[in-house]
Amino acid sequence: GSPGSVLSPLVKGTRTLLVELQALTHAIESDMPAPRPRCQGVDWGRTSTVIAVLDRHCKTKLYKHAVHVNLAGGLTTQEPAADLAIACALLSSLKNIPMLSDAAIFGEIGLAGEVRGVSQCEARAVEAKKLGLRTIILPKRNQEQVLRTLGDSSCKVIGIGKVNQLLKYALERRERQDE
């Protein structure tokens, strides 16, 4: 995958759709404050809160960056379950490291950096698995429920409790090349 691009199963009405969330960050080389985040298809207020939580709990300094977030395909969502995907896309863009290529991610983020459980977690996981994704990153609170639903499957289900765990579990690991 590309840095800044993540897949997330979101609920629209009665359907669960696997969507692509994209983020682009670039440093502002000025003493002026960074412009407010530019958002297409996602809630500006939720995105601003996710940025503040990442700055506080992951030490990202996104407040010194111009931030663009887009929900691909012209879709829109105000769903809190998109928070974790937005955070992952931002971290992926900021660090220039792609998210795991076979993974979907969802979950709500609280102000204390905690990852909160979301509704319809089973439908989200089933949709991701049906579309061939082999890793699902979700709130720790929803992990057992999803494991029971998926049964003995080829999907790896990773539950996280704090937003700072995204760097460890969601982004591709790059091999260190010392030459």
Secondary structure, DSSP 8 states (H G I E B T S, - for coil): --TTEEEEEEEETTEEEEEEEEEEEEE--SSS-----EEESB-HHHHHHHHHHHHHHH---GGGEEEEEEEGGG--B--GGGHHHHHHHHHHHHHT--B-TTEEE--EE-TTSBEE--TTHHHHHHHHHHTT--EEEEEHHHHHHHHHHH-S-S-EEEEESBGGGHHHHTB--------
